[in-house]
């Protein structure tokens, strides 16, 4: 539509506090900074669809995720319709309303973790790209070649790109022979444009969708954290200026291009449909939907801890871990999706990731990997074999791991002993627990 009277509105530090739009909500309309939606027009359906909620909850900076100040993570709907509701089959479990953060005193555990390689990873960058970028940066000697003090931006670098695509410098025209003044917000937008173009150009073309853009940005930030001890937040602005400077931009483009090439080669040439992360660690934060409830669990590495009331054996095991104050340093309730969470490989007709229920860090330095579903697992033998091989292999590399498929001898009330199976699959016998071990921690 027509854009008028928008001077200063797009600035990050704009004094404008309220914007009012009289516009119909359509599926293609986004308002990423909107936090309040007012509905007064005639509404033929009392159902407030999740698509509409998505319009006002769209993150303005998707690569940075949610804000630390929780007030900024909420949207509000005001309406004169008394019977409006969010349709359950569309929205049930969709909206994340709780956030849990990893404890600040967490120390890296660097586990080898596996995940399913989906076809879209051939066109979309996964978290694995970050490791490749850092290795390519080291091979390229980017730290030595990059001038950290260089912040002069030569806009001529961008003069052969279509300026209408940049969409960052409001009311400014980019000319190759004239200097312009830019705010940090302008640099952020130009950085975003540079990353998107770096995905499309070079030896490998990748569509510049938001996740891939975020992966490259995160890779660059990680590089500055690792090599120049950059602090996140304000330090990112200086990092961006360094990257975009005329002395450095070519070097960063080269490393991105080499990392893309290596990433695609490894994804396509893997004979296994499993990808891996060599140094997996618990993510800094997790989000949960309305089906979860907060519980006071001091030993959880994620705080606050949110639990699903459907968990039975898991909750009983958590109670057991919390009682072991002298031996357990912390525990982590794992989940079962993508590369964000921890998994070991196993084979059951095809190679798959096995997401164990719990990772437990002990005060003596050992790490335990446990799954509470015990003999109720439909593919128990295959998973037991995979877990056994993983532990054996990793301990040969110097890790201090132990694991098992665990169960309680009182499967109804969980008041019995916790026992675990850590043998090979051929050692397993139905209804025979003679070679199961007592879990003594």
C-alpha positions, 0 to 999 in steps of 0.5 A: 500500500501507500507509505506516507508520513513515515519520516523517522519511524523506521529508526531503531531509536524512534520517538514514535510510541504508537502507530495506528493502521486501518487495514484489513488483516489478510494472510499475506500481511505481516506487522512484525513490531505490532504488540496490540491488535484491536478488532472492532470491524464486523467479524463473521466468524468468532474463531480467531485463527492462528494465522492472525496471531502469527501476524502480531507475534512475528519477531522483528529480529528472527535471528536473535530469537526472543528478547531477554526482557519478557515484556517484549515477547507478548502480543495483546488482542483487544476486541468487542467480541465476547465469544472470540477464541483461538481455534484449538485444532489450529493453535493447540500447542502452537504458541510458545508462552514460556521460556527456560534459560540454561544456568549461567554456571553451565560448563560445556560437555561437548558430546557427539550428537546425531540427527536426521538429515532432512532433504531441506538441509541441502538447501537450508543451513543447519546448525552444523554449518556454524562448525564448518564456518569456524573451521574454514575461518581458521583454515583461511586465517581470517583472524590474521587477515581481518583488520578488527580496527577497520570500520570504514565502509566503502559504499562503492562495494555495494554500488553494483547491487540493485539499491532498491533491493537493499531497503535499508536507508530511508530517504537516502540514495546510495551513490558510488561517489558520495559519502553517507552517514549511517546509524547502527540500525542502518548497519544492521540492515546492510549486514542483513543484505550482505548475508542474503547476497552471500547466500545467493552468490559464489560457488553455491547458490542457497535461497536466502530464507530466514533460518539460513540467514540466521545461521550465517549471522550466528557463525560470524558472531561466534567467530568474533566471540572465539577469536576477539572475545566479543561480547554479545549485544553491543559488541555485535554492532562493532562486529558488523562494522568490522565485517562490512568495512572495505578491508574485510568484507571480501575476506568474510565473503570468501569464508562464507562461500568456502563454508557453503561449498564444504557444507553442501558437499558433506550433506550430499556425500554422506552415505548415512542419513544421519548428520552429527554435531561433534561438540553438542551442548545444551542450548541456551534457552528453550520455549514451551507451550501452554501444556507445560507447567512450571515446577521448582526443580533446583537440579535442572540445568534449565531454569525455570523448569517446565514439565508436561503433566503426561510424564509419569516415569520421567517425573518419577525419575526426576524425583529420584535424581533430585534426591541425590544431592551428594552425587548429581550436579545437574540434569537435563530433560532432553527432547526429541527433535532435530539437532537442537537436542541430543541423540545417539545413532541406532539401526532398525532397518535404517539409521535413526537418532535415539533421543535419550530422555535424560542427560545427567552430570555427576559431581565426579565428572561422569555423564549419564545418558538415560531413557526411562521407557525401559522395556516399553520401547518398541525397538528396545533391542535396537536402541540398547545396541546403539546406546551400548556402541556409542558409550563404548566408542566415546569412552575410548576417546576419553569421555567418561560416560555411562548409560542405560535403558532404565525402569522402576521395579514398581511400574505402577507407583515407581516406589521400587528400585531403579534398574538399568540395562547397558548390555548389547542387544543379544544379552537381552531376554524378555521378562528376565532382569538378571543382567540388569543393574541397580542404578546406584548414584 
